[in-house]
Amino acid sequence: MSPPLRLGIDLGGTKIAGIVLDASGATRAEARIATPRDDYAGTLNAIAGLVSRLEADAGGTASVGIGMPGAISPRTGLVKNANSVWLNGRPFDADLEQAIGRKVRVENDANCLAVSEAVDGAGAGSSLVWAIILGTGAGSGIAIDGRALPGRQRIAGEWGHNPLPSPRADERPGPACYCGRHGCIETWVSGTGLAADHARRTGQALRAEAVIEAMRAGDPAAGGTFAAYLDRLGRAVAHVVNLLDPDVIVIGGGLSRVPEILSGLPGATAPHVFSDGFDTPIRESLHGDASGVRGAAWLWADQEI
C-alpha cells in the first residue's frame, strides 16, 4: 500500500495556494492560482480544478484539507465571519465535497497556521501552540498536540475582534473596525492598523513597511508610532497568555519578518502577564507563507486517510 498523500488548499482573498505532502512532510506538488473574487461558483470550480491538477502532478489521490477565512457555523452549516464576503452564508464544505467528489476537511486559516507550526514548524514538540497572524489583518489559531482547536462555536482563536486590553483614555473608543465595533485588536496591531495609527499621530500616509524603515533610520515620530504599536501588541498577547498559557507563540504574516517585533515583544508582554515570570518562546513561523497551506494538508491524521 502506498504511503498516504495529503493535499492542502489555502483559500486567500487574492490567491489560492495548494500543496501535496507525503507522509514525511516533503512536498510532492505545489501550485497557486488567482482567487475568483466575488464569485462563489467560480471559487468552487477553481479549487476543484486545482485539486485535480495537484493530484496529477503528485501521481496519486490524496486527502483534502482546506484552510479558509472565517468558519463553518455548527448551528447552520453555513460560512460565517469570512472577510472574503462572497463565502458568507454558503454551505461551502458541502458544495466543495460535491465539486471534488469526496470528503474534505475545512478549518479556519489561522488554525491551519497553528497546526502547521505545531506538526513540523517552529512549535514542533510543543503541546499547546498559539499562532498569531500579523498582516493586513490580525488573527490567531490554536493547536493542541498537533490538532486544531476550533471550539464549540468554531471561533477559538478569534483574537483580533476582541477589544484592546487596558485601553488608555486616548485609545477609547478606538478606530472603527469592519466588523462594526470600535477598538478591536486588529485595528491596532495589524500592518494596516500600524499605518493608520501613524497617520493619526503625524498626518503622514505611509505603509507599515515605510514606518518601520523610518523608525530604523532614527525618525522620532516613526519611533513613537512603533513604540506604541509594540506596547499595544504586548497587552493583546498577554491577555491570551493569561487565558491559555501556551508552550510557544508563533507569529506569521508580513510583520513576522520584522525582527524588532520578535525581539521586543517578550518585554512588552511580560508586565501584563499574571505570573512571577514570562519565558514563553515567541518565534517566527518556520514555514512562512507556506504555513497555512501545509497546515490544511495536516488536518487529516494518518489513521483517517
N, C-alpha and C positions, 0 to 999 in steps of 0.2 A: 504494500500500500504506500502511495506517495505521501511524503510529509505534507502537512496542511499548509495551504496558502491563505493569507489574509489580505483582503483588499480594503483600503480606506479611502474615503472621499471627504474632502474638506470643502463645504459649500460656503464660499465667501460672497460678499456683495459685488465684487468685480471679477473674481476668478473662481473656478472650481478646480481644485488640485486632487489628483488621485495617485495612489501608490499600491504596489503589491509587495508584501513582505513574506519571506519564507519563515520556517519555524525558528530560525536563529535570529530573526530580525533583519536579515540582509535584504536589500532592495532587489526585487526581480523585475519590476517595471515601474515607470512613473510617467505622468503627463499632466498637463494643465490646459484648461480652455477658458474662454471668457464666459462669464455668467450672463445668461439671457435676462437682464434686469427687467423687472415689472412684467415678466412673462412666466406664469406658473407652469403651464403645459410645456413651454419651451425648456424650463428648468428640469422638469422630469425627464424629458427626452434627451437633454444634454447629459444628464447623469447616467441614464441607461446606456447611451452610446459610449460614454467614457468607460463604464464597467466592461462592456464588450471588447473595447479596444485594449484595455489593460490586461484582461484575461487572455486575449490572443497573444499579446506581447510576452506575457509570463508563461504561456504554454500550459494553462490549467485553470480549472474552476476554483474560485476562492469564496470564502465567507465575505460578506459585505457589511462594513460599518460606515456610518455616515455621521460626520460632525456638522452641526448646523447652528445658526444663530437662534436664540430662543429655545423652546422646548415643546414637546407634545404634552398637552394637558391630559392628565389621567382622568379628569372629570368628563371631558368632551371628546377626547381623541383628536383634537384639532391643535394646530400650531398656535402658540401664544408668545408674546414678548420678543418677536423677531424684528430686528431693525431692517432686515430685508422684508419689507412690509407685505409684499405680494405672497408671502408664505402664510401669513397670519389667517387663522380661521379655516385652514385647509387640512384635510386628513393626509398629511404629507407622507407618513410612513406607509400607510395602506396603499396610497396611489403609487408610491415608488416600488413597493413589492409587486404590484400588478405590472408596472412598466418593465421591471427587471425579470420577473417570473420566479422569485424566490424570497425567502425571509431576509429582512435586513434588520440591523440594529442601529437605532438612531439615538444620538446623545448630543447635548449642548457642546459647542465647540470649545469652551473653556474647560469643561470636564475632560474633553479629549486631550487637551494640552496636559492636564494633570496626570492622566493615565499614561501618556507617552513618557513623560519625565519620571514617573514612578516605576515604569517597567524597565526601561534601559537608558534613562537620561540622568539629569542632574539630581534626581531624587531616588535613584535606584538603590534598593536595600532599605529604604525607609518605609515605615508602616503608614504614616499619615502625611500625605504631601498636599500642600496648598499651593496652587499655581495661580499667579496673577498675570493678566494681560494688560499692559500699558501701551496703548497705541492711540488711534483715533478716538476710541472709547476706552473704558476701563471695566474689566470684569474679572471673575475668578472661577476656578473649579477645584474640586476636592477629589482625591483618590485615596482609598484605604486598601492596603495590601494589593495595590495594582489595579483595583476596580473602581469605576466611577461611583461617586455618591450623588445620585440625582435628587434624593429627598422625596418626601410624600407628595408635595405639590410640584415636584420637578423644578424647584427653584434654588436648591442648595448651591451656594457659591455666588448668588446674585448680590455681590458686594457693591457694585458700582451704583446701585439705586437705593442705597441707604444714605441717610444724612451724614454729612461730615461730622465726626465726633468732636465734642468740646469746642463748638464754634465760638470765635471771638465776636465782639459786637460788630466789627466791620465785615464779618463773614455771614451775617444774617440779613435777609433770608437766603442769600446765596444766588448764584446765577440760575436762570431758568433752564430746565432740562427738557429734552424732547418727550420724556415720559409724563410730563405735566406737573412735576414737582419742582421745587427750588432747592438748590444747595446739595444736590446729590454728589456723592464722592466722585463720580465720573466727571462732573463739571469742573472739578478742581484738579484731579490728578492724571487725567488723560493728556496726551500731547495737545489736543485741541484746547483743553482746559488751561494748560500752561500758557499757550499762546494768547488766549483770551484774557487771562489774568494780567499778563504783561501789557496788553493793550489798555486795560483799565487803569493800570498803575502809571503808565508812561505816555499813552496816546500813540505808541508805535505799533503798527500792524506787522508783526514778524511771526514766521513759523516757529514752532518749538525748537527745531534744529538751529535756527538763527539765534534764538535767545540763548541757547546753551553755548554756541560759539562765541557770542558776545560776552557771556559770563566768563568763559575761559580766557578771553582777551583782556579781562580786568574791568569791563564796563560795570560801574557800580549799580546802575538801575537793573541790568540783567542779573547781576549777582543778588540783588534784593529779591527779584522775582523767583530766582531758583531757590534761595534760602526759604522763602515762604512755601514754595512747592514741596520741598523736602520735609518741612515741618508738618504740612497737611498730610502728606503721604505716610509719614511716621505715625501720626494719630490714627489714620484709617487702617493701617496694618496692625497696630497694637490692639485695636478693637476686636479684630478676628483672632489674634493670638490669645487674647483673654477668653475667647469662647472655645477655640479648637486646640490651642497649644500644639501646633503641628511640629513634626520632626524636622521638616525642611520647608522653606518657602522658595519657590522657583518663579522667576519673573521672565515673561515672554513679551512679545510685541516690540515695536520700534524703540521705545525708551529703555528696553532691557539692555540695549547696546551702549548706554551712557554710563561709563564706569563711575562717574561721580554719584550717580543714584545708588548703584550697588554698594559702593564704599561708605556712603553717608547714611544709608537707610537704617542700619543697626543702631547707630547713635541717636537718630531721630525717633526711633520706635521705643527704645529702652525706657525713657522716662514715663511712658504711658502704660507699660506692662505691669500688671498686678502681681509682682513677684519680687524676690530679692535679687534677681539677676535675669538677664536675657542673653542667651547664647545660641538661639536658633539660627542655623546657617541660612543665609539669603544668597541664592545663586542664580546666575543667568541660565536660561534654558539651554540644554546641551544641543538639542536638535533644531533650535532656531525656528525659522519659518516652516520647517517640516514637522514640527511637533504636533500640530493639530491633525494633520492627515495621518501621521503614524499612530497617534492615539486612537483615531477612528478605526484603523485596522486592528488594534489590540483590544477592541471592545468584545471580541469573541475569545473565550478561553479555549485551550486545547481540547478539552473534553466536550465542548459544544460544537466543534466543527465536524 
